[in-house]
Amino acid sequence: MKGVVALIFLLITISCKASDPDCDGINNWAAKMAFVHLKNVGITDSDEVDFSLTQVKRLASEKIGEDLYRQIHLVTYIEKSGREIKTITSNNASSEECSMSGVRVYVISRELGDKSA
């Protein structure tokens, strides 16, 4: 019985490590670094953003090495004035760490086309 429990635990551990890292939260690396970049270039600041409305959506995650993934997120900050600031971020993550690289941040200055898609 102990062997079966140990085997099940091992399989769960392996399957958890084999999946894409969960780095989608507003307090994770991509979202935090996107805000730092926005603040550093003067686009917004802590007094303007309503952080409770921040949205992070993973758009893609590609395995690029042993337990290494490149992740792309859409991070949307909403200022207290109602203005939305949308960014696309790109960074590397592992099952142990969301910050396996720096974060590239692209500000979406204008959205074109069907916004419902």
N, C-alpha and C positions, 0 to 999 in steps of 0.2 A: 504494500500500500504506500509506504514512504517513497518507493521508487516511482510510482505513478504520479504522486503529488509533485515530486521533484521534476519529473519530465514535463508535466503540465506547466509548472512555474518557468522552466527553461524555455518552452515554446512560446509562452506569453512574453517573456523578456525579449526573445529574438524577434518576434513579430512586432513588438513595440519599437525596437531599434531599427527595424527595416522600413518603417513607414516614414512618410515625409514629416519633418519637424513642424510642430505647431507654433508658429511665430506670428500669429495673426492678431494678437491683442493690441489694445491701445497703449499698453505699458511695455510692449516688446520693442526690440531693437529698431526695427524699420520705422515704426511710427515715432518713436522718441527722437531718432536721428533726423527724420524728415522735419520735425518741428524745429530742432536745433538749427538746421540749415536755413529754414524760412526765417527764423528769428535773426540769424547772423547777417542775412542780406537785407533785413528791414522790411520784409513782406508782412509780417505780423509779429505779435509778442504775447506774452502770458496774460496780460491784462485784457487783450482783445478776444482771445479764443475761449469758447465755452467747451472745455475738455470733456464734459459729460456727453456731448453730442458727437465726439470724434468717432469716425467709422473707419475700420480697416477690413479690406476684403482681399484675400489672396487670389491673384489672377492666374498664377502659374507656379509650379515647383518642378524643377528638372534635376534629376540625379546627375551630378557631374564628377563624382568620385566616390570612394568608399566612405559611406556615411557623410557625404557632402552634397548639398543641394543648393541650386541657385533659385531664389524665390523672388517673385514679382508681386508687389502689393499695390492696391489703390488705397491711398490714405486721404480721407476727406476731413478737413478741419472746418468748423463752422464758428464764425465770429459772433459775438453778442449782437452785432448789428444785423446778422442774418447772412452776411457774405460768406460764400463757400470758397475754400481754397483746396483744390484737388492736386494731389501729387501721385506720381508713380515712383515706386522705389524698387531697387534691385540690390540684393545682397546674398551672400552665402551663409548657409546655416547647417548645423548638424543636429543629431538627436540630443546632444549634450548642450549645445550652445547656439543661440540665434545670431550671435555676433562673430561669425567666422571670417568676416570681411567688413570693410567699410560699407557705407550705404550710398549708392548713387541716387540722387533725387531729381526728378523731372517735374517741374510745375506745369500743370495743364492750364494754359492761359485762355484757351477758348475751346468750347465743346461744340462740334458740328454734327449735323445729321440727326437721326432719330434717337432721342434721349431715352426712349422707353426700351430700347434693345438691350 
